[in-house]
Amino acid sequence: MSAPTGLPDALQELRDRVAAAPLALAVPGRDEALRAARGVVDQVEDYLLPRLRDLDAPLLTVVGGSTGAGKSTLVNSLLGATVTMPGVLRPTTRAPVLVCAPADRAQFSGDRVLPGLSRTTGGEAGPGGIRLVSTDALPAGLALVDAPDVDSVVEANRDLAGQLLAAADLWVFVTTAARYADAVPWDLLRTAQERGTALAVVLDRVPPEAVGEVADDLAGMLQRAGLSAARLFVIEERPLPDGLLPEDQVAPLRNWLHGLAADQEQRAAVVRQTLAGALQSLDERVNAIVAAVEDQSAAIGALAIAAEAAYAAARAGVDEGVANGSLLRGEVLARWQEFVGTGEWMRGLQAQVGRFRDRVTAALTGRSTPADDLRGALESGVELLLRAQADAAAERTVTAWRGLPGGLGLLDGRAQELEGVSPGFTGAAADTVRDWQGTVLDLVRNQGADKRTRARFLSWGVNGAGALVMVAVFASTAGLSGAEIVIAGGTTAVGQRLLEAVFGDAAVRQLATEAHADLDRRVARLLAEEQDRFTALLAAAAPAPGSAEGLRAAVRVLAAARGARA
């Protein structure tokens, strides 16, 4: 037999896509998807590609089953010699043993079959290895593998047993009269049915008086599970001469296996059945992985929406804080009073503009001026507002992520760090506000460069006019009461009148609008940088664009290659 060109390449492409399937986010079903992906990769590497490249290679028969079912004793009895040691202590951690005819030794010495397992030909193989034994007791064309327990309490043993079963042309599944109805054997038998794997079942340790009853019951269970084609062999419970099964009990299975080895057509039929079943099973198995990748993308999207909502609320909170007058309380109000003078001065403002101009001009001596103090108070107020909103956004994001699929995994070990602002936020916020104030001063300076206003501007000074623009951005009576309303109302009036006296009405509105818009942009940028801490976690875990479709395309290419083969 020869394999058609195209199918191995399609399998390799599918294998590579599945191996790279992005399943980083710990959402429900992710672990099952990872195991499924690992199973597909292992079967393609360990069985499908090697078998397609050499359809005439020996029939690889894996003897598997539950703990204590008698797998090693069965293998030794088939060979008539002790080549694999039965486990005395459970769970056993023995490495698997592969037995073949001397003529077939070269077929299994390299990495053609089970390439991930190193070969040992002397004593027991270590972890990650397989012991290779050649014996004349097996005919050419047949190899037996004594696999670890499929229900071992050692996870590595269970995983290796599954890997070996996926690499088999034929399963010989061993169970006992006492345990044939257990869940674990039937999980494996259903897997064989789903993958179309050629199967024989050995019912071991059956009391002689119950052979007919127990065998009929198991045969009925196999038929109802869609496994009526599986060969059933029954071994009675009897003494074991020299630790081996009685010859009359093991001979039917041995004769059947040797017959497969001797008859090229029968052997080829077993290979075709398992190969076709394994290839066909890939569609459903990979589609389940595709669904898991899509679940990853959906979870990433939900987490991103939660973070975006939290930081959008923070941006809105800052905007509200700027607009509702809250920034003009406390220290800012005190500095404002120092800057503009008493209430009597405010009431006589229009008649005393010259006096105010003289005070501002005299203040420009290098010492701290009322304008500087006002700007400093505004700076502190805005920084506190930014810190409060950024803290709240971080906390909201962490809280939301804890309740969303995949969120806890992303937060693992980072929740305390992420539920508040980043270590550099305080400095970044201060820089943001200072840079904004510098921009406001530049706006004032550029406006004051006009020929009509230059003289008046120079007498008012950049700092004084700039402070007034900043106050105008934040001034509102909203949220204030009592005496504060009077002051805040005065704030609006003073800011308006003084600036109009220098620049005119239209220029004043433009200055305040541009200053407010510039602050909005800077706040948005600052909060976006804080949100980036969460965005970076999502980016690291998110499937690359087109991942799911790439898997689907690989399945379609494989289906086309299978169709061409048929």
Rosetta blueprint (number, residue, H / E / L):
1 M L
2 S L
3 A L
4 P L
5 T L
6 G L
7 L H
8 P H
9 D H
10 A H
11 L H
12 Q H
13 E H
14 L H
15 R H
16 D H
17 R H
18 V H
19 A H
20 A L
21 A L
22 P L
23 L L
24 A L
25 L L
26 A L
27 V L
28 P L
29 G L
30 R H
31 D H
32 E H
33 A H
34 L H
35 R H
36 A H
37 A H
38 R H
39 G H
40 V H
41 V H
42 D H
43 Q H
44 V H
45 E H
46 D H
47 Y H
48 L H
49 L H
50 P H
51 R H
52 L H
53 R H
54 D L
55 L L
56 D L
57 A L
58 P L
59 L E
60 L E
61 T E
62 V E
63 V E
64 G E
65 G E
66 S L
67 T L
68 G L
69 A L
70 G L
71 K H
72 S H
73 T H
74 L H
75 V H
76 N H
77 S H
78 L H
79 L H
80 G L
81 A L
82 T L
83 V L
84 T L
85 M L
86 P L
87 G L
88 V L
89 L L
90 R L
91 P L
92 T L
93 T L
94 R L
95 A L
96 P L
97 V E
98 L E
99 V E
100 C E
101 A L
102 P H
103 A H
104 D H
105 R H
106 A H
107 Q H
108 F H
109 S H
110 G L
111 D L
112 R L
113 V L
114 L L
115 P L
116 G L
117 L L
118 S E
119 R E
120 T E
121 T L
122 G L
123 G L
124 E L
125 A L
126 G L
127 P L
128 G L
129 G E
130 I E
131 R E
132 L E
133 V E
134 S E
135 T L
136 D L
137 A L
138 L L
139 P L
140 A L
141 G L
142 L E
143 A E
144 L E
145 V E
146 D E
147 A L
148 P L
149 D L
150 V L
151 D L
152 S L
153 V L
154 V L
155 E H
156 A H
157 N H
158 R H
159 D H
160 L H
161 A H
162 G H
163 Q H
164 L H
165 L H
166 A H
167 A L
168 A L
169 D L
170 L E
171 W E
172 V E
173 F E
174 V E
175 T E
176 T E
177 A L
178 A L
179 R L
180 Y L
181 A L
182 D L
183 A H
184 V H
185 P H
186 W H
187 D H
188 L H
189 L H
190 R H
191 T H
192 A H
193 Q H
194 E H
195 R H
196 G L
197 T L
198 A E
199 L E
200 A E
201 V E
202 V E
203 L E
204 D E
205 R E
206 V E
207 P L
208 P H
209 E H
210 A H
211 V H
212 G H
213 E H
214 V H
215 A H
216 D H
217 D H
218 L H
219 A H
220 G H
221 M H
222 L H
223 Q H
224 R H
225 A L
226 G L
227 L L
228 S L
229 A L
230 A L
231 R E
232 L E
233 F E
234 V E
235 I E
236 E E
237 E L
238 R L
239 P L
240 L L
241 P H
242 D H
243 G H
244 L L
245 L L
246 P L
247 E H
248 D H
249 Q H
250 V H
251 A H
252 P H
253 L H
254 R H
255 N H
256 W H
257 L H
258 H H
259 G H
260 L H
261 A H
262 A H
263 D L
264 Q H
265 E H
266 Q H
267 R H
268 A H
269 A H
270 V H
271 V H
272 R H
273 Q H
274 T H
275 L H
276 A H
277 G H
278 A H
279 L H
280 Q H
281 S H
282 L H
283 D H
284 E H
285 R H
286 V H
287 N H
288 A H
289 I H
290 V H
291 A H
292 A H
293 V H
294 E H
295 D H
296 Q H
297 S H
298 A H
299 A H
300 I H
301 G H
302 A H
303 L H
304 A H
305 I H
306 A H
307 A H
308 E H
309 A H
310 A H
311 Y H
312 A H
313 A H
314 A H
315 R H
316 A H
317 G H
318 V H
319 D H
320 E H
321 G H
322 V H
323 A H
324 N L
325 G L
326 S H
327 L H
328 L H
329 R L
330 G L
331 E H
332 V H
333 L H
334 A H
335 R H
336 W H
337 Q H
338 E H
339 F H
340 V H
341 G L
342 T L
343 G H
344 E H
345 W H
346 M H
347 R H
348 G L
349 L H
350 Q H
351 A H
352 Q L
353 V H
354 G H
355 R H
356 F H
357 R H
358 D H
359 R H
360 V H
361 T H
362 A H
363 A H
364 L L
365 T L
366 G L
367 R L
368 S L
369 T L
370 P H
371 A H
372 D H
373 D H
374 L H
375 R H
376 G H
377 A H
378 L H
379 E H
380 S H
381 G H
382 V H
383 E H
384 L H
385 L H
386 L H
387 R H
388 A H
389 Q H
390 A H
391 D H
392 A H
393 A H
394 A H
395 E H
396 R H
397 T H
398 V H
399 T H
400 A H
401 W H
402 R H
403 G L
404 L L
405 P L
406 G L
407 G H
408 L H
409 G H
410 L H
411 L H
412 D L
413 G L
414 R L
415 A H
416 Q H
417 E H
418 L H
419 E L
420 G L
421 V L
422 S L
423 P L
424 G L
425 F H
426 T H
427 G H
428 A H
429 A H
430 A H
431 D H
432 T H
433 V H
434 R H
435 D H
436 W H
437 Q H
438 G H
439 T H
440 V H
441 L H
442 D H
443 L H
444 V H
445 R H
446 N H
447 Q H
448 G H
449 A L
450 D L
451 K L
452 R L
453 T L
454 R H
455 A H
456 R H
457 F H
458 L H
459 S H
460 W H
461 G L
462 V H
463 N H
464 G H
465 A H
466 G H
467 A H
468 L H
469 V H
470 M H
471 V H
472 A H
473 V H
474 F H
475 A L
476 S L
477 T L
478 A L
479 G L
480 L L
481 S L
482 G L
483 A H
484 E H
485 I H
486 V H
487 I H
488 A H
489 G H
490 G H
491 T H
492 T H
493 A H
494 V H
495 G H
496 Q H
497 R H
498 L H
499 L H
500 E H
501 A H
502 V H
503 F H
504 G L
505 D H
506 A H
507 A H
508 V H
509 R H
510 Q H
511 L H
512 A H
513 T H
514 E H
515 A H
516 H H
517 A H
518 D H
519 L H
520 D H
521 R H
522 R H
523 V H
524 A H
525 R H
526 L H
527 L H
528 A H
529 E H
530 E H
531 Q H
532 D H
533 R H
534 F H
535 T H
536 A H
537 L H
538 L H
539 A H
540 A H
541 A H
542 A L
543 P L
544 A L
545 P L
546 G L
547 S H
548 A H
549 E H
550 G H
551 L H
552 R H
553 A H
554 A H
555 V H
556 R H
557 V H
558 L H
559 A H
560 A H
561 A H
562 R H
563 G H
564 A H
565 R H
566 A L
